């Protein structure tokens, strides 16, 4: 029975979370030999004030304008990954 656990900084809409659940479920179903009812997907949302990178919380980064907001308008989708690769810090902020 596959179980996928996803941890995100809070800030997504319920529709975004639902889309994520659907897409992850579909990917697991497509790539494993299991029945749909056996797939478990859990999303944990962490308050931005409870997530720190380099001893700076995401809330502090938001206030300083130095971090990505993690909201519906995440601009990383438009990056050319060969010129602007996503760093570990970028991933942690998501």
N, CA, C and O atoms as a printed pandas DataFrame, in Angstrom:
     atom_number atom_name residue_name chain_id  residue_number  x_coord  y_coord  z_coord
0              1         N          UNK        A               1    0.840   -1.164    0.000
1              2        CA          UNK        A               1    0.000    0.000    0.000
2              3         C          UNK        A               1    0.898    1.244    0.000
3              4         O          UNK        A               1    1.503    1.556    1.026
4              5         N          UNK        A               2    0.999    1.962   -1.130
5              6        CA          UNK        A               2    1.822    3.170   -1.182
6              7         C          UNK        A               2    1.243    4.284   -0.322
7              8         O          UNK        A               2    0.036    4.524   -0.313
8              9         N          UNK        A               3    2.132    4.958    0.398
9             10        CA          UNK        A               3    1.742    6.144    1.146
10            11         C          UNK        A               3    2.732    7.250    0.820
11            12         O          UNK        A               3    3.943    7.074    0.952
12            13         N          UNK        A               4    2.206    8.388    0.395
13            14        CA          UNK        A               4    3.021    9.542    0.050
14            15         C          UNK        A               4    2.699   10.644    1.048
15            16         O          UNK        A               4    1.532   10.974    1.259
16            17         N          UNK        A               5    3.734   11.214    1.664
17            18        CA          UNK        A               5    3.557   12.302    2.619
18            19         C          UNK        A               5    4.251   13.533    2.043
19            20         O          UNK        A               5    5.428   13.488    1.683
20            21         N          UNK        A               6    3.511   14.618    1.964
21            22        CA          UNK        A               6    4.020   15.870    1.400
22            23         C          UNK        A               6    3.934   16.941    2.477
23            24         O          UNK        A               6    2.898   17.108    3.120
24            25         N          UNK        A               7    5.037   17.669    2.668
25            26        CA          UNK        A               7    5.049   18.773    3.618
26            27         C          UNK        A               7    5.264   20.061    2.844
27            28         O          UNK        A               7    6.229   20.192    2.092
28            29         N          UNK        A               8    4.357   21.012    3.034
29            30        CA          UNK        A               8    4.407   22.299    2.347
30            31         C          UNK        A               8    4.282   23.424    3.354
31            32         O          UNK        A               8    3.648   23.272    4.398
32            33         N          UNK        A               9    4.891   24.551    3.033
33            34        CA          UNK        A               9    4.610   25.763    3.797
34            35         C          UNK        A               9    3.186   26.184    3.459
35            36         O          UNK        A               9    2.759   26.087    2.309
36            37         N          UNK        A              10    2.456   26.652    4.463
37            38        CA          UNK        A              10    1.072   27.049    4.230
38            39         C          UNK        A              10    1.000   28.187    3.220
39            40         O          UNK        A              10    1.967   28.923    3.019
40            41         N          UNK        A              11   -0.156   28.315    2.592
41            42        CA          UNK        A              11   -0.348   29.414    1.660
42            43         C          UNK        A              11   -1.020   29.001    0.370
43            44         O          UNK        A              11   -1.364   29.860   -0.442
44            45         N          UNK        A              12   -1.216   27.717    0.157
45            46        CA          UNK        A              12   -1.920   27.266   -1.046
46            47         C          UNK        A              12   -3.421   27.296   -0.790
47            48         O          UNK        A              12   -3.872   27.197    0.351
48            49         N          UNK        A              13   -4.170   27.431   -1.845
49            50        CA          UNK        A              13   -5.626   27.404   -1.731
50            51         C          UNK        A              13   -6.088   25.951   -1.596
51            52         O          UNK        A              13   -5.351   25.033   -1.954
52            53         N          UNK        A              14   -7.298   25.738   -1.083
53            54        CA          UNK        A              14   -7.825   24.378   -1.040
54            55         C          UNK        A              14   -7.853   23.715   -2.423
55            56         O          UNK        A              14   -7.627   22.510   -2.539
56            57         N          UNK        A              15   -8.127   24.490   -3.455
57            58        CA          UNK        A              15   -8.141   23.936   -4.810
58            59         C          UNK        A              15   -6.742   23.480   -5.235
59            60         O          UNK        A              15   -6.603   22.444   -5.884
60            61         N          UNK        A              16   -5.722   24.233   -4.878
61            62        CA          UNK        A              16   -4.348   23.826   -5.208
62            63         C          UNK        A              16   -3.979   22.539   -4.476
63            64         O          UNK        A              16   -3.360   21.648   -5.058
64            65         N          UNK        A              17   -4.355   22.438   -3.210
65            66        CA          UNK        A              17   -4.065   21.228   -2.445
66            67         C          UNK        A              17   -4.805   20.046   -3.061
67            68         O          UNK        A              17   -4.237   18.963   -3.201
68            69         N          UNK        A              18   -6.054   20.244   -3.426
69            70        CA          UNK        A              18   -6.836   19.157   -4.035
70            71         C          UNK        A              18   -6.208   18.720   -5.350
71            72         O          UNK        A              18   -6.117   17.523   -5.623
72            73         N          UNK        A              19   -5.769   19.680   -6.176
73            74        CA          UNK        A              19   -5.099   19.346   -7.434
74            75         C          UNK        A              19   -3.825   18.549   -7.175
75            76         O          UNK        A              19   -3.536   17.587   -7.887
76            77         N          UNK        A              20   -3.063   18.947   -6.160
77            78        CA          UNK        A              20   -1.841   18.233   -5.804
78            79         C          UNK        A              20   -2.160   16.798   -5.404
79            80         O          UNK        A              20   -1.510   15.863   -5.872
80            81         N          UNK        A              21   -3.159   16.619   -4.540
81            82        CA          UNK        A              21   -3.562   15.273   -4.133
82            83         C          UNK        A              21   -3.928   14.420   -5.343
83            84         O          UNK        A              21   -3.512   13.267   -5.449
84            85         N          UNK        A              22   -4.706   14.994   -6.249
85            86        CA          UNK        A              22   -5.119   14.278   -7.455
86            87         C          UNK        A              22   -3.928   13.879   -8.323
87            88         O          UNK        A              22   -3.824   12.732   -8.757
88            89         N          UNK        A              23   -3.036   14.830   -8.573
89            90        CA          UNK        A              23   -1.895   14.571   -9.456
90            91         C          UNK        A              23   -0.933   13.541   -8.863
91            92         O          UNK        A              23   -0.423   12.683   -9.583
92            93         N          UNK        A              24   -0.685   13.620   -7.562
93            94        CA          UNK        A              24    0.203   12.652   -6.917
94            95         C          UNK        A              24   -0.440   11.269   -6.951
95            96         O          UNK        A              24    0.227   10.280   -7.255
96            97         N          UNK        A              25   -1.727   11.200   -6.643
97            98        CA          UNK        A              25   -2.437    9.919   -6.701
98            99         C          UNK        A              25   -2.340    9.329   -8.107
99           100         O          UNK        A              25   -2.053    8.142   -8.267
100          101         N          UNK        A              26   -2.576   10.149   -9.111
101          102        CA          UNK        A              26   -2.516    9.676  -10.495
102          103         C          UNK        A              26   -1.119    9.173  -10.849
103          104         O          UNK        A              26   -0.982    8.156  -11.529
104          105         N          UNK        A              27   -0.077    9.877  -10.394
105          106        CA          UNK        A              27    1.300    9.455  -10.683
106          107         C          UNK        A              27    1.624    8.121  -10.022
107          108         O          UNK        A              27    2.249    7.258  -10.636
108          109         N          UNK        A              28    1.202    7.951   -8.778
109          110        CA          UNK        A              28    1.457    6.686   -8.077
110          111         C          UNK        A              28    0.685    5.565   -8.759
111          112         O          UNK        A              28    1.220    4.474   -8.957
112          113         N          UNK        A              29   -0.541    5.820   -9.110
113          114        CA          UNK        A              29   -1.357    4.819   -9.792
114          115         C          UNK        A              29   -0.736    4.417  -11.128
115          116         O          UNK        A              29   -0.715    3.239  -11.483
116          117         N          UNK        A              30   -0.232    5.406  -11.863
117          118        CA          UNK        A              30    0.353    5.171  -13.179
118          119         C          UNK        A              30    1.668    4.397  -13.095
119          120         O          UNK        A              30    1.999    3.647  -14.013
120          121         N          UNK        A              31    2.413    4.567  -12.019
121          122        CA          UNK        A              31    3.773    4.016  -11.958
122          123         C          UNK        A              31    3.949    2.824  -11.029
123          124         O          UNK        A              31    5.039    2.259  -10.947
124          125         N          UNK        A              32    2.896    2.439  -10.335
125          126        CA          UNK        A              32    2.999    1.272   -9.458
126          127         C          UNK        A              32    1.915    0.272   -9.821
127          128         O          UNK        A              32    0.935    0.609  -10.485
128          129         N          UNK        A              33    2.098   -0.909   -9.395
129          130        CA          UNK        A              33    1.116   -1.953   -9.661
130          131         C          UNK        A              33    0.253   -2.128   -8.417
131          132         O          UNK        A              33    0.387   -3.111   -7.688
132          133         N          UNK        A              34   -0.628   -1.168   -8.185
133          134        CA          UNK        A              34   -1.489   -1.224   -7.014
134          135         C          UNK        A              34   -2.881   -0.742   -7.376
135          136         O          UNK        A              34   -3.082   -0.128   -8.424
136          137         N          UNK        A              35   -3.818   -1.016   -6.527
137          138        CA          UNK        A              35   -5.193   -0.587   -6.744
138          139         C          UNK        A              35   -5.370    0.837   -6.212
139          140         O          UNK        A              35   -4.738    1.212   -5.224
140          141         N          UNK        A              36   -6.228    1.631   -6.862
141          142        CA          UNK        A              36   -6.407    3.036   -6.459
142          143         C          UNK        A              36   -6.790    3.202   -4.988
143          144         O          UNK        A              36   -6.335    4.139   -4.332
144          145         N          UNK        A              37   -7.612    2.313   -4.475
145          146        CA          UNK        A              37   -8.069    2.470   -3.092
146          147         C          UNK        A              37   -6.980    2.188   -2.066
147          148         O          UNK        A              37   -7.172    2.438   -0.877
148          149         N          UNK        A              38   -5.841    1.670   -2.511
149          150        CA          UNK        A              38   -4.731    1.403   -1.592
150          151         C          UNK        A              38   -3.743    2.561   -1.504
151          152         O          UNK        A              38   -2.839    2.539   -0.669
152          153         N          UNK        A              39   -3.904    3.558   -2.346
153          154        CA          UNK        A              39   -2.973    4.694   -2.375
154          155         C          UNK        A              39   -3.395    5.726   -1.340
155          156         O          UNK        A              39   -4.552    6.144   -1.295
156          157         N          UNK        A              40   -2.443    6.128   -0.514
157          158        CA          UNK        A              40   -2.674    7.153    0.503
158          159         C          UNK        A              40   -1.776    8.352    0.200
159          160         O          UNK        A              40   -0.572    8.197   -0.005
160          161         N          UNK        A              41   -2.366    9.540    0.173
161          162        CA          UNK        A              41   -1.599   10.770   -0.016
162          163         C          UNK        A              41   -1.997   11.718    1.106
163          164         O          UNK        A              41   -3.179   12.001    1.302
164          165         N          UNK        A              42   -1.004   12.207    1.840
165          166        CA          UNK        A              42   -1.242   13.095    2.974
166          167         C          UNK        A              42   -0.445   14.378    2.754
167          168         O          UNK        A              42    0.741   14.334    2.426
168          169         N          UNK        A              43   -1.099   15.505    2.933
169          170        CA          UNK        A              43   -0.430   16.804    2.843
170          171         C          UNK        A              43   -0.426   17.434    4.227
171          172         O          UNK        A              43   -1.467   17.586    4.865
172          173         N          UNK        A              44    0.767   17.796    4.672
173          174        CA          UNK        A              44    0.935   18.524    5.932
174          175         C          UNK        A              44    1.301   19.954    5.579
175          176         O          UNK        A              44    2.276   20.197    4.868
176          177         N          UNK        A              45    0.517   20.897    6.078
177          178        CA          UNK        A              45    0.850   22.302    5.875
178          179         C          UNK        A              45    1.468   22.839    7.163
179          180         O          UNK        A              45    0.908   22.698    8.250
180          181         N          UNK        A              46    2.628   23.453    7.013
181          182        CA          UNK        A              46    3.368   23.995    8.141
182          183         C          UNK        A              46    3.230   25.518    8.126
183          184         O          UNK        A              46    3.422   26.143    7.083
184          185         N          UNK        A              47    2.901   26.116    9.263
185          186        CA          UNK        A              47    2.865   27.584    9.300
186          187         C          UNK        A              47    4.219   28.156    8.861
187          188         O          UNK        A              47    5.272   27.637    9.230
188          189         N          UNK        A              48    4.172   29.212    8.084
189          190        CA          UNK        A              48    5.404   29.802    7.551
190          191         C          UNK        A              48    6.323   30.278    8.676
191          192         O          UNK        A              48    7.538   30.352    8.492
192          193         N          UNK        A              49    5.761   30.593    9.817
193          194        CA          UNK        A              49    6.582   31.011   10.959
194          195         C          UNK        A              49    7.266   29.826   11.638
195          196         O          UNK        A              49    8.118   30.018   12.504
196          197         N          UNK        A              50    6.903   28.614   11.255
197          198        CA          UNK        A              50    7.490   27.408   11.843
198          199         C          UNK        A              50    8.466   26.718   10.900
199          200         O          UNK        A              50    8.877   25.589   11.169
200          201         N          UNK        A              51    8.845   27.364    9.807
201          202        CA          UNK        A              51    9.740   26.776    8.814
202          203         C          UNK        A              51   10.884   27.763    8.595
203          204         O          UNK        A              51   10.671   28.894    8.160
204          205         N          UNK        A              52   12.098   27.315    8.905
205          206        CA          UNK        A              52   13.249   28.211    8.776
206          207         C          UNK        A              52   14.301   27.609    7.864
207          208         O          UNK        A              52   14.495   26.394    7.825
208          209         N          UNK        A              53   14.965   28.469    7.146
209          210        CA          UNK        A              53   16.097   28.118    6.314
210          211         C          UNK        A              53   17.215   29.080    6.682
211          212         O          UNK        A              53   17.046   30.296    6.582
212          213         N          UNK        A              54   18.351   28.549    7.105
213          214        CA          UNK        A              54   19.448   29.424    7.508
214          215         C          UNK        A              54   19.077   30.312    8.680
215          216         O          UNK        A              54   19.520   31.458    8.752
216          217         N          UNK        A              55   18.264   29.796    9.605
217          218        CA          UNK        A              55   17.830   30.504   10.805
218          219         C          UNK        A              55   16.958   31.713   10.504
219          220         O          UNK        A              55   16.871   32.630   11.320
220          221         N          UNK        A              56   16.314   31.725    9.350
221          222        CA          UNK        A              56   15.371   32.778    8.996
222          223         C          UNK        A              56   14.070   32.086    8.614
223          224         O          UNK        A              56   14.062   31.216    7.743
224          225         N          UNK        A              57   12.967   32.466    9.263
225          226        CA          UNK        A              57   11.695   31.822    8.946
226          227         C          UNK        A              57   11.175   32.308    7.596
227          228         O          UNK        A              57   11.579   33.355    7.092
228          229         N          UNK        A              58   10.276   31.524    7.033
229          230        CA          UNK        A              58    9.663   31.930    5.766
230          231         C          UNK        A              58    8.857   33.213    5.949
231          232         O          UNK        A              58    8.800   34.042    5.041
232          233         N          UNK        A              59    8.239   33.382    7.110
233          234        CA          UNK        A              59    7.520   34.625    7.408
234          235         C          UNK        A              59    8.471   35.812    7.376
235          236         O          UNK        A              59    8.137   36.864    6.830
236          237         N          UNK        A              60    9.654   35.647    7.960
237          238        CA          UNK        A              60   10.655   36.727    7.943
238          239         C          UNK        A              60   11.136   36.995    6.522
239          240         O          UNK        A              60   11.333   38.149    6.141
240          241         N          UNK        A              61   11.325   35.949    5.744
241          242        CA          UNK        A              61   11.732   36.121    4.339
242          243         C          UNK        A              61   10.648   36.859    3.561
243          244         O          UNK        A              61   10.943   37.750    2.765
244          245         N          UNK        A              62    9.384   36.482    3.797
245          246        CA          UNK        A              62    8.270   37.162    3.126
246          247         C          UNK        A              62    8.276   38.647    3.450
247          248         O          UNK        A              62    8.129   39.486    2.561
248          249         N          UNK        A              63    8.447   38.967    4.733
249          250        CA          UNK        A              63    8.424   40.367    5.176
250          251         C          UNK        A              63    9.577   41.161    4.581
251          252         O          UNK        A              63    9.430   42.340    4.260
252          253         N          UNK        A              64   10.732   40.501    4.437
253          254        CA          UNK        A              64   11.906   41.173    3.892
254          255         C          UNK        A              64   11.910   41.191    2.368
255          256         O          UNK        A              64   12.725   41.876    1.751
256          257         N          UNK        A              65   10.996   40.434    1.768
257          258        CA          UNK        A              65   10.951   40.362    0.310
258          259         C          UNK        A              65   12.078   39.536   -0.267
259          260         O          UNK        A              65   12.384   39.663   -1.453
260          261         N          UNK        A              66   12.712   38.682    0.546
261          262        CA          UNK        A              66   13.851   37.895    0.068
262          263         C          UNK        A              66   13.488   36.467   -0.298
263          264         O          UNK        A              66   14.309   35.758   -0.880
264          265         N          UNK        A              67   12.291   36.030    0.026
265          266        CA          UNK        A              67   11.896   34.656   -0.265
266          267         C          UNK        A              67   10.707   34.622   -1.187
267          268         O          UNK        A              67   10.033   35.629   -1.403
268          269         N          UNK        A              68   10.459   33.444   -1.728
269          270        CA          UNK        A              68    9.280   33.283   -2.553
270          271         C          UNK        A              68    8.087   33.093   -1.649
271          272         O          UNK        A              68    8.195   32.469   -0.593
272          273         N          UNK        A              69    6.968   33.617   -2.049
273          274        CA          UNK        A              69    5.802   33.620   -1.177
274          275         C          UNK        A              69    5.167   32.258   -1.001
275          276         O          UNK        A              69    4.534   32.012    0.025
276          277         N          UNK        A              70    5.316   31.353   -1.977
277          278        CA          UNK        A              70    4.680   30.051   -1.866
278          279         C          UNK        A              70    3.179   30.116   -2.082
279          280         O          UNK        A              70    2.464   29.166   -1.765
280          281         N          UNK        A              71    2.699   31.223   -2.617
281          282        CA          UNK        A              71    1.273   31.356   -2.861
282          283         C          UNK        A              71    0.955   30.952   -4.287
283          284         O          UNK        A              71    1.804   30.404   -4.989
284          285         N          UNK        A              72   -0.243   31.218   -4.704
285          286        CA          UNK        A              72   -0.731   30.742   -5.998
286          287         C          UNK        A              72    0.084   31.240   -7.177
287          288         O          UNK        A              72    0.047   30.616   -8.237
288          289         N          UNK        A              73    0.814   32.327   -7.041
289          290        CA          UNK        A              73    1.557   32.879   -8.167
290          291         C          UNK        A              73    3.040   32.579   -8.036
291          292         O          UNK        A              73    3.863   33.493   -8.053
292          293         N          UNK        A              74    3.381   31.321   -7.908
293          294        CA          UNK        A              74    4.777   30.890   -7.812
294          295         C          UNK        A              74    5.397   30.994   -9.200
295          296         O          UNK        A              74    4.941   30.332  -10.132
296          297         N          UNK        A              75    6.438   31.824   -9.349
297          298        CA          UNK        A              75    7.026   32.091  -10.651
298          299         C          UNK        A              75    8.039   31.038  -11.085
299          300         O          UNK        A              75    8.517   31.101  -12.217
300          301         N          UNK        A              76    8.383   30.081  -10.241
301          302        CA          UNK        A              76    9.380   29.091  -10.616
302          303         C          UNK        A              76    8.970   28.281  -11.825
303          304         O          UNK        A              76    9.836   27.773  -12.538
304          305         N          UNK        A              77    7.678   28.141  -12.081
305          306        CA          UNK        A              77    7.227   27.352  -13.219
306          307         C          UNK        A              77    7.747   27.923  -14.533
307          308         O          UNK        A              77    7.884   27.188  -15.511
308          309         N          UNK        A              78    8.038   29.216  -14.571
309          310        CA          UNK        A              78    8.480   29.876  -15.792
310          311         C          UNK        A              78    9.988   29.860  -15.960
311          312         O          UNK        A              78   10.490   30.383  -16.955
312          313         N          UNK        A              79   10.724   29.286  -15.035
313          314        CA          UNK        A              79   12.180   29.285  -15.122
314          315         C          UNK        A              79   12.677   28.355  -16.209
315          316         O          UNK        A              79   12.081   27.316  -16.491
316          317         N          UNK        A              80   13.777   28.753  -16.807
317          318        CA          UNK        A              80   14.521   27.855  -17.673
318          319         C          UNK        A              80   15.513   27.152  -16.763
319          320         O          UNK        A              80   16.474   27.769  -16.303
320          321         N          UNK        A              81   15.297   25.877  -16.498
321          322        CA          UNK        A              81   16.090   25.178  -15.489
322          323         C          UNK        A              81   17.559   25.058  -15.864
323          324         O          UNK        A              81   18.388   24.782  -14.997
324          325         N          UNK        A              82   17.901   25.256  -17.122
325          326        CA          UNK        A              82   19.313   25.176  -17.490
326          327         C          UNK        A              82   20.050   26.456  -17.117
327          328         O          UNK        A              82   21.266   26.430  -16.927
328          329         N          UNK        A              83   19.339   27.570  -17.010
329          330        CA          UNK        A              83   19.964   28.829  -16.651
330          331         C          UNK        A              83   19.742   29.193  -15.196
331          332         O          UNK        A              83   20.600   29.833  -14.588
332          333         N          UNK        A              84   18.619   28.806  -14.627
333          334        CA          UNK        A              84   18.270   29.158  -13.257
334          335         C          UNK        A              84   17.804   27.911  -12.515
335          336         O          UNK        A              84   16.610   27.754  -12.260
336          337         N          UNK        A              85   18.726   27.030  -12.168
337          338        CA          UNK        A              85   18.281   25.806  -11.495
338          339         C          UNK        A              85   17.685   26.111  -10.131
339          340         O          UNK        A              85   18.062   27.078   -9.468
340          341         N          UNK        A              86   16.753   25.272   -9.730
341          342        CA          UNK        A              86   16.153   25.398   -8.413
342          343         C          UNK        A              86   17.159   24.895   -7.397
343          344         O          UNK        A              86   17.684   23.789   -7.528
344          345         N          UNK        A              87   17.425   25.703   -6.387
345          346        CA          UNK        A              87   18.383   25.324   -5.355
346          347         C          UNK        A              87   17.677   24.632   -4.212
347          348         O          UNK        A              87   16.448   24.621   -4.152
348          349         N          UNK        A              88   18.444   24.054   -3.304
349          350        CA          UNK        A              88   17.869   23.411   -2.127
350          351         C          UNK        A              88   17.081   24.421   -1.306
351          352         O          UNK        A              88   16.037   24.076   -0.752
352          353         N          UNK        A              89   17.550   25.648   -1.215
353          354        CA          UNK        A              89   16.843   26.685   -0.463
354          355         C          UNK        A              89   15.496   27.002   -1.119
355          356         O          UNK        A              89   14.498   27.211   -0.428
356          357         N          UNK        A              90   15.474   27.036   -2.455
357          358        CA          UNK        A              90   14.214   27.256   -3.162
358          359         C          UNK        A              90   13.212   26.152   -2.845
359          360         O          UNK        A              90   12.035   26.420   -2.603
360          361         N          UNK        A              91   13.686   24.914   -2.849
361          362        CA          UNK        A              91   12.816   23.780   -2.571
362          363         C          UNK        A              91   12.277   23.839   -1.154
363          364         O          UNK        A              91   11.109   23.526   -0.923
364          365         N          UNK        A              92   13.111   24.234   -0.202
365          366        CA          UNK        A              92   12.660   24.310    1.181
366          367         C          UNK        A              92   11.585   25.352    1.367
367          368         O          UNK        A              92   10.719   25.194    2.228
368          369         N          UNK        A              93   11.619   26.417    0.580
369          370        CA          UNK        A              93   10.636   27.481    0.716
370          371         C          UNK        A              93    9.293   27.050    0.163
371          372         O          UNK        A              93    8.279   27.681    0.461
372          373         N          UNK        A              94    9.257   26.011   -0.621
373          374        CA          UNK        A              94    8.003   25.545   -1.172
374          375         C          UNK        A              94    7.378   24.653   -0.178
375          376         O          UNK        A              94    6.291   24.127   -0.419
